[in-house]
Amino acid sequence: MKRAKLLKIPIRKAVLGLTPYNAPAEGRAKKLRLDFNENTVGCSPAVLRALSRITAEEMAIYPEYQETTKRLARFFRVRPAEMHLTNGIDDALHLIADTFIEDGDSVLVVEPTFDMYRFFAELAGARVAALRYDEEMRFPVDDVIRVLRQPAKRCPRVLYIANPNNPTGTLVKRDELRRILQAASHTLVLVDEAYFDFSGLTILPWIRRYPNLLVARTFSKSAGLAALRVGCLFGRPELLGVMRRAGTPYPVNSVALVAAEAAVGDPRFLRGYTREVLQSRAMLEKGLVRLGARIYPSSANFVLADFGPVARRLVRALDRKGILVRGRRDFPREGFVRISAGTRADTRKLLRAMEGIL
Ligand SMILES: Cc1ncc(COP(=O)(O)O)c(C=O)c1O
């Protein structure tokens, strides 16, 4: 423990070393938001209808999870005991750290990737060992396996893989994941499938095959419920049972439960939005290449583009036109911009604005 200068109370060393997460800026509501990979049309109308039926009495009762868990488990084709609801995937990452990471342990990430893996691991006092995607944005599968094959004492406690990865949009193939899981005898492997709807590749059924595998999903992306914070962790019942010991009693609020149930009850909306995004993504990839950017073929609802020296000016000029995209600083050099694919109309508007700037 260390004392911060102005505060008289001690603050954990791990906290003093943290850089706060760069969360979305305020005031995004009226803009074209292509910066945080959200759904750009909003959730299903069925969700709003379900929310409008919530009674005053229901609001006064602490959340109950059994029925919603059963319905969601049916949707994901798992048993209720193989699923744990969380306050978004962020909360799942917190729970993983609270359950498995001791001060001084190491964890493994392959960067650039979702910042919150590092954040929650460092908050728990872990040392983060980071491998990197190469210049072609290839996942270093052999290097990862080498780290996992070390003697038990030196193995990382947790390996975090976003699949598809954010911000590269790339996918680790099923066969590579199998090799990784076979090598990970002493490491918990989290496969974060936040963008599964756009890739179509899942290893969710493998939770029955690999005892140290956790798979995460979220309602924040295709389902358009980022505001409500609902996620799911999937794993063996024994694994989730241990994690529940470290969890808070009410991780998801009742309004979010109603919304999540209604969202899975409207699969046509989910399919329709996903189809729209896939068409929009193809249009975005083509348009970006036409504008001179190098792109990395994406399996998610965003595209990583390398605009080189004009990137910074481009991001600022788009912002002035009310279009938000995400300039990335987690690459060895500047120039990388991550752009969400919303609807085709969103992409047309974006590309037109870019043509006017470049
Ligand atoms: C790979 C990945 N995982 C998880 C999340 C966050 O999910 P949630 O909103 O459920 O916390 C994001 C959000 O951008 C993400 O990119």
The ligand as an ORCA input file, in Angstrom:
! r2SCAN-3c Opt
* xyz 0 1
  C     -13.860     -7.797    -27.413
  C     -14.818     -7.073    -26.520
  N     -15.272     -7.678    -25.426
  C     -16.142     -7.079    -24.607
  C     -16.600     -5.794    -24.857
  C     -17.518     -5.140    -23.876
  O     -18.673     -5.852    -23.720
  P     -19.762     -5.378    -22.667
  O     -20.447     -4.180    -23.211
  O     -20.648     -6.583    -22.559
  O     -19.053     -5.099    -21.371
  C     -16.166     -5.124    -25.988
  C     -16.655     -3.757    -26.261
  O     -16.238     -3.028    -27.061
  C     -15.244     -5.769    -26.828
  O     -14.763     -5.151    -27.910
*
